[in-house]
Amino acid sequence: MSVPTNIVEGYSRKGEKELIQFLNISIGSLAEVKYLLHFAHSLGYLSQDDYVALDQASDGVGAKLWSFYQAVRSK
């Protein structure tokens, strides 16, 4: 939830500088999610298949988030 809500908050501030700041926060939040996935898997809360699927999905989100971040920064 943190990733999209930070994007929304940054966008609502109506300035590119603010949006970039909140995109940075979103990138950090995604890193937290990836760690928590790893942690949950290591404790046995996620099967290998579920972990791999969720990790790949988070990589996809990360790629899109990074592209968005670069596009905003290049304006």
VMD Tcl script that builds the backbone (N, CA, C; Angstrom):
set m [mol new atoms 225]
animate dup $m
set s [atomselect $m all]
$s set {name element resname resid chain x y z} {
  {N N MET 1 A 0.804 -1.201 0.000}
  {CA C MET 1 A 0.000 0.000 0.000}
  {C C MET 1 A 0.851 1.271 0.000}
  {N N SER 2 A 2.025 1.193 0.560}
  {CA C SER 2 A 2.862 2.384 0.687}
  {C C SER 2 A 3.318 2.921 -0.667}
  {N N VAL 3 A 3.632 2.026 -1.590}
  {CA C VAL 3 A 4.143 2.479 -2.896}
  {C C VAL 3 A 3.107 3.343 -3.617}
  {N N PRO 4 A 1.908 2.839 -3.873}
  {CA C PRO 4 A 0.966 3.683 -4.622}
  {C C PRO 4 A 0.479 4.905 -3.848}
  {N N THR 5 A 0.332 4.777 -2.522}
  {CA C THR 5 A -0.152 5.939 -1.784}
  {C C THR 5 A 0.877 7.063 -1.758}
  {N N ASN 6 A 2.166 6.733 -1.766}
  {CA C ASN 6 A 3.186 7.774 -1.858}
  {C C ASN 6 A 3.181 8.436 -3.224}
  {N N ILE 7 A 2.928 7.669 -4.262}
  {CA C ILE 7 A 2.835 8.252 -5.603}
  {C C ILE 7 A 1.660 9.223 -5.660}
  {N N VAL 8 A 0.520 8.808 -5.126}
  {CA C VAL 8 A -0.665 9.670 -5.113}
  {C C VAL 8 A -0.391 10.941 -4.315}
  {N N GLU 9 A 0.235 10.790 -3.163}
  {CA C GLU 9 A 0.524 11.972 -2.344}
  {C C GLU 9 A 1.462 12.934 -3.068}
  {N N GLY 10 A 2.501 12.400 -3.700}
  {CA C GLY 10 A 3.427 13.251 -4.440}
  {C C GLY 10 A 2.762 13.941 -5.604}
  {N N TYR 11 A 1.907 13.214 -6.324}
  {CA C TYR 11 A 1.210 13.800 -7.461}
  {C C TYR 11 A 0.248 14.892 -7.007}
  {N N SER 12 A -0.372 14.696 -5.852}
  {CA C SER 12 A -1.364 15.670 -5.380}
  {C C SER 12 A -0.725 16.981 -4.941}
  {N N ARG 13 A 0.581 16.974 -4.730}
  {CA C ARG 13 A 1.259 18.197 -4.308}
  {C C ARG 13 A 1.455 19.181 -5.459}
  {N N LYS 14 A 1.201 18.739 -6.672}
  {CA C LYS 14 A 1.190 19.591 -7.862}
  {C C LYS 14 A 2.532 20.224 -8.205}
  {N N GLY 15 A 3.590 19.536 -7.916}
  {CA C GLY 15 A 4.894 20.039 -8.308}
  {C C GLY 15 A 5.826 18.872 -8.607}
  {N N GLU 16 A 6.652 19.017 -9.636}
  {CA C GLU 16 A 7.542 17.927 -10.020}
  {C C GLU 16 A 8.554 17.600 -8.927}
  {N N LYS 17 A 9.052 18.621 -8.238}
  {CA C LYS 17 A 10.020 18.388 -7.171}
  {C C LYS 17 A 9.407 17.526 -6.065}
  {N N GLU 18 A 8.169 17.830 -5.684}
  {CA C GLU 18 A 7.486 17.051 -4.662}
  {C C GLU 18 A 7.204 15.634 -5.152}
  {N N LEU 19 A 6.777 15.508 -6.402}
  {CA C LEU 19 A 6.509 14.188 -6.962}
  {C C LEU 19 A 7.776 13.343 -6.950}
  {N N ILE 20 A 8.892 13.913 -7.345}
  {CA C ILE 20 A 10.165 13.180 -7.338}
  {C C ILE 20 A 10.504 12.711 -5.931}
  {N N GLN 21 A 10.306 13.570 -4.934}
  {CA C GLN 21 A 10.573 13.183 -3.548}
  {C C GLN 21 A 9.722 11.977 -3.145}
  {N N PHE 22 A 8.440 12.002 -3.469}
  {CA C PHE 22 A 7.565 10.902 -3.090}
  {C C PHE 22 A 7.814 9.662 -3.938}
  {N N LEU 23 A 8.291 9.821 -5.159}
  {CA C LEU 23 A 8.709 8.652 -5.936}
  {C C LEU 23 A 9.930 8.004 -5.292}
  {N N ASN 24 A 10.842 8.819 -4.781}
  {CA C ASN 24 A 11.981 8.274 -4.031}
  {C C ASN 24 A 11.503 7.473 -2.826}
  {N N ILE 25 A 10.528 7.998 -2.120}
  {CA C ILE 25 A 9.979 7.285 -0.977}
  {C C ILE 25 A 9.328 5.978 -1.434}
  {N N SER 26 A 8.634 6.011 -2.559}
  {CA C SER 26 A 8.002 4.806 -3.101}
  {C C SER 26 A 9.040 3.744 -3.455}
  {N N ILE 27 A 10.153 4.173 -4.020}
  {CA C ILE 27 A 11.228 3.227 -4.353}
  {C C ILE 27 A 11.753 2.575 -3.080}
  {N N GLY 28 A 11.916 3.368 -2.021}
  {CA C GLY 28 A 12.337 2.812 -0.738}
  {C C GLY 28 A 11.306 1.855 -0.165}
  {N N SER 29 A 10.041 2.191 -0.310}
  {CA C SER 29 A 8.979 1.313 0.172}
  {C C SER 29 A 8.980 -0.017 -0.578}
  {N N LEU 30 A 9.253 0.030 -1.858}
  {CA C LEU 30 A 9.319 -1.208 -2.628}
  {C C LEU 30 A 10.490 -2.072 -2.159}
  {N N ALA 31 A 11.595 -1.448 -1.824}
  {CA C ALA 31 A 12.728 -2.204 -1.278}
  {C C ALA 31 A 12.334 -2.874 0.039}
  {N N GLU 32 A 11.551 -2.191 0.852}
  {CA C GLU 32 A 11.061 -2.789 2.092}
  {C C GLU 32 A 10.183 -4.001 1.802}
  {N N VAL 33 A 9.310 -3.879 0.814}
  {CA C VAL 33 A 8.442 -4.994 0.432}
  {C C VAL 33 A 9.282 -6.195 0.012}
  {N N LYS 34 A 10.299 -5.947 -0.800}
  {CA C LYS 34 A 11.147 -7.052 -1.262}
  {C C LYS 34 A 11.840 -7.740 -0.087}
  {N N TYR 35 A 12.297 -6.952 0.886}
  {CA C TYR 35 A 12.912 -7.544 2.072}
  {C C TYR 35 A 11.888 -8.360 2.858}
  {N N LEU 36 A 10.693 -7.816 3.033}
  {CA C LEU 36 A 9.669 -8.529 3.796}
  {C C LEU 36 A 9.238 -9.818 3.104}
  {N N LEU 37 A 9.219 -9.829 1.787}
  {CA C LEU 37 A 8.948 -11.074 1.057}
  {C C LEU 37 A 10.023 -12.114 1.364}
  {N N HIS 38 A 11.272 -11.687 1.293}
  {CA C HIS 38 A 12.380 -12.583 1.598}
  {C C HIS 38 A 12.284 -13.098 3.039}
  {N N PHE 39 A 11.995 -12.200 3.960}
  {CA C PHE 39 A 11.891 -12.554 5.371}
  {C C PHE 39 A 10.750 -13.546 5.602}
  {N N ALA 40 A 9.578 -13.272 5.017}
  {CA C ALA 40 A 8.436 -14.173 5.161}
  {C C ALA 40 A 8.743 -15.550 4.583}
  {N N HIS 41 A 9.443 -15.578 3.466}
  {CA C HIS 41 A 9.826 -16.856 2.855}
  {C C HIS 41 A 10.804 -17.607 3.752}
  {N N SER 42 A 11.767 -16.898 4.311}
  {CA C SER 42 A 12.767 -17.558 5.155}
  {C C SER 42 A 12.147 -18.127 6.430}
  {N N LEU 43 A 11.040 -17.549 6.878}
  {CA C LEU 43 A 10.342 -18.074 8.058}
  {C C LEU 43 A 9.326 -19.158 7.709}
  {N N GLY 44 A 9.164 -19.413 6.421}
  {CA C GLY 44 A 8.244 -20.459 5.990}
  {C C GLY 44 A 6.810 -20.001 5.790}
  {N N TYR 45 A 6.574 -18.685 5.815}
  {CA C TYR 45 A 5.219 -18.178 5.599}
  {C C TYR 45 A 4.827 -18.169 4.128}
  {N N LEU 46 A 5.804 -18.175 3.236}
  {CA C LEU 46 A 5.558 -18.217 1.794}
  {C C LEU 46 A 6.238 -19.443 1.217}
  {N N SER 47 A 5.512 -20.157 0.365}
  {CA C SER 47 A 6.129 -21.270 -0.355}
  {C C SER 47 A 7.135 -20.718 -1.364}
  {N N GLN 48 A 7.977 -21.579 -1.865}
  {CA C GLN 48 A 8.950 -21.155 -2.877}
  {C C GLN 48 A 8.238 -20.581 -4.098}
  {N N ASP 49 A 7.189 -21.262 -4.550}
  {CA C ASP 49 A 6.462 -20.789 -5.732}
  {C C ASP 49 A 5.825 -19.419 -5.492}
  {N N ASP 50 A 5.201 -19.249 -4.331}
  {CA C ASP 50 A 4.590 -17.952 -4.021}
  {C C ASP 50 A 5.643 -16.867 -3.902}
  {N N TYR 51 A 6.756 -17.191 -3.261}
  {CA C TYR 51 A 7.830 -16.216 -3.115}
  {C C TYR 51 A 8.355 -15.773 -4.478}
  {N N VAL 52 A 8.611 -16.731 -5.354}
  {CA C VAL 52 A 9.144 -16.409 -6.684}
  {C C VAL 52 A 8.141 -15.551 -7.454}
  {N N ALA 53 A 6.860 -15.908 -7.398}
  {CA C ALA 53 A 5.838 -15.143 -8.129}
  {C C ALA 53 A 5.740 -13.714 -7.595}
  {N N LEU 54 A 5.724 -13.567 -6.292}
  {CA C LEU 54 A 5.628 -12.229 -5.699}
  {C C LEU 54 A 6.899 -11.415 -5.935}
  {N N ASP 55 A 8.048 -12.066 -5.878}
  {CA C ASP 55 A 9.305 -11.369 -6.135}
  {C C ASP 55 A 9.372 -10.877 -7.581}
  {N N GLN 56 A 8.927 -11.717 -8.497}
  {CA C GLN 56 A 8.902 -11.301 -9.906}
  {C C GLN 56 A 7.912 -10.165 -10.130}
  {N N ALA 57 A 6.771 -10.232 -9.464}
  {CA C ALA 57 A 5.784 -9.156 -9.588}
  {C C ALA 57 A 6.355 -7.847 -9.040}
  {N N SER 58 A 7.065 -7.922 -7.921}
  {CA C SER 58 A 7.651 -6.703 -7.358}
  {C C SER 58 A 8.753 -6.160 -8.264}
  {N N ASP 59 A 9.475 -7.038 -8.948}
  {CA C ASP 59 A 10.464 -6.574 -9.925}
  {C C ASP 59 A 9.790 -5.821 -11.071}
  {N N GLY 60 A 8.628 -6.320 -11.508}
  {CA C GLY 60 A 7.880 -5.638 -12.565}
  {C C GLY 60 A 7.405 -4.268 -12.127}
  {N N VAL 61 A 6.894 -4.193 -10.900}
  {CA C VAL 61 A 6.479 -2.904 -10.353}
  {C C VAL 61 A 7.684 -1.969 -10.262}
  {N N GLY 62 A 8.812 -2.504 -9.817}
  {CA C GLY 62 A 10.026 -1.700 -9.693}
  {C C GLY 62 A 10.481 -1.130 -11.026}
  {N N ALA 63 A 10.409 -1.934 -12.077}
  {CA C ALA 63 A 10.810 -1.460 -13.401}
  {C C ALA 63 A 9.903 -0.321 -13.867}
  {N N LYS 64 A 8.607 -0.472 -13.644}
  {CA C LYS 64 A 7.667 0.580 -14.042}
  {C C LYS 64 A 7.857 1.834 -13.192}
  {N N LEU 65 A 8.071 1.636 -11.904}
  {CA C LEU 65 A 8.284 2.765 -11.003}
  {C C LEU 65 A 9.547 3.529 -11.391}
  {N N TRP 66 A 10.615 2.804 -11.712}
  {CA C TRP 66 A 11.867 3.444 -12.101}
  {C C TRP 66 A 11.709 4.221 -13.415}
  {N N SER 67 A 10.969 3.646 -14.361}
  {CA C SER 67 A 10.721 4.347 -15.629}
  {C C SER 67 A 9.939 5.632 -15.396}
  {N N PHE 68 A 8.958 5.575 -14.515}
  {CA C PHE 68 A 8.173 6.758 -14.180}
  {C C PHE 68 A 9.065 7.815 -13.522}
  {N N TYR 69 A 9.878 7.381 -12.583}
  {CA C TYR 69 A 10.805 8.280 -11.892}
  {C C TYR 69 A 11.732 8.974 -12.893}
  {N N GLN 70 A 12.317 8.210 -13.808}
  {CA C GLN 70 A 13.221 8.791 -14.810}
  {C C GLN 70 A 12.488 9.763 -15.721}
  {N N ALA 71 A 11.263 9.428 -16.096}
  {CA C ALA 71 A 10.499 10.317 -16.974}
  {C C ALA 71 A 10.206 11.648 -16.286}
  {N N VAL 72 A 9.849 11.610 -15.023}
  {CA C VAL 72 A 9.569 12.846 -14.293}
  {C C VAL 72 A 10.841 13.659 -14.123}
  {N N ARG 73 A 11.939 13.000 -13.805}
  {CA C ARG 73 A 13.211 13.716 -13.604}
  {C C ARG 73 A 13.733 14.360 -14.888}
  {N N SER 74 A 13.418 13.765 -16.036}
  {CA C SER 74 A 13.969 14.280 -17.291}
  {C C SER 74 A 13.184 15.470 -17.833}
  {N N LYS 75 A 12.082 15.828 -17.204}
  {CA C LYS 75 A 11.291 16.980 -17.674}
  {C C LYS 75 A 12.004 18.276 -17.376}
}
mol reanalyze $m
mol bondsrecalc $m
mol representation Tube
mol addrep $m
